Amino acid sequence: MRTGAVLRWVSALSALALVASTACAQENYPTKPVRFIAPYPPGGSSDVLARVVAQKLSDALGRQVVVENRPGATGNIGHELVAKATPDGYTLLLTTKSQMVNNPYLFKRLPFDPLNDFSLLSLIAHAGHVLVVHPAVPVRNVKELIVLAKARPGKLSYGSAGAGSTVGIVAEVFKSIAKVDILAVPYKGTVLAVSDVVGGQIELVFSDMVPAVPQIRGGRLRALAVTTGERSPALPDIPTMIESGMSAPLPTQWWGISGPKGMPPTIVSRLNSEIGRIVAMNDVKQRYNDLGITPMHTTPERMLEVVRSEIPQMAKILAAIGLKPE
């Protein structure tokens, strides 16, 4: 056999061996622990949801799924890390509407492309927000808050989880509709903003349900309204913003799971199926309900459709309230 033919034969065998090895690795996935990046600090919604899913996913996969908090830059740091990771299924991401839909319009230099840098797996939850104030703030409802804010322009302050965070955008939409001047104070995560409202450093926040509900139930925060169309099962006595006299709906939040672009389809399918089983578990649904969050499960294709459809909607909202890229 000629040298050229031998080389081609060896090359073909090597390629077949690589394909077989890759297929075997995918079939046996996972063979080691899986990193699960939560792009916000511990205790917030993303962190809590990541830990609920990680525990169940560890059981389902037979390997530990380890939550790793990577907060900063309104979630961009954690998302950039995952976007640049090896797409082998061993690095996953708890993503949100804030990074995938909001941030492209609020950062001049986004270190990732929401539509092209990730393998989307499934949406896992959606929820509204709850407007809370420190108990010392002399208001009992939204109308009284608006009256107080108009009487003290620029004197009240609200917590924001950064420029692109949905909690910050909700507050800015509220300010625009109510025509009030309330100062934004940025934080690395909603849980930190909630802590400062509890401590009296700031007066209010449009919080995710997860960090706020325990504080409301403990009497450390006063809830004025929820931003969902209907009252929250977690806070049935708290009116909606529409019931409180607001004329327009406010943005809501969703959470999903993704990985780096190029993950093997077999692994994407496996993870999507496991996520579907997890969010349908009775104890998980009860945990979600206690936190004021609604479970979801979608195909990867449907998750992509949601992101694509909401991007232009958010562009209109941000233009209307005058938020510009930083």
Buried (B, 14 or more C-beta within 10 A) or exposed (E): EEEEEEEEEEEEEEEEEEEEEEEEBBEEBBEEEBBBBBBBBBBBBBBBBBBBBBBBBBEBBEBBBEBBBBBBBBBBBBBBBBBEBEBBBBBBBBBBBBBBBBBBBBBEEBBBEBBEBBBBBBBBBBBBBBBBBBEEBEBEBBBBBBBBBEEEEEEBBBBBBBBBBBBBBBBBBBBBBBEBEBEBBBBBBBBBBBBBBBEEEBBBBBBBBBBBBBBBEEEBBBBBBBBBEEBBEBBEEBBBBBBBEBEEBBBBBBBBBBBBBEBBEEBBEBBBEBBBEBBEEEEBBEBBBBBBBBBBBBBBEBBBEBBEEBBEEBBEBBEEBEBEBE
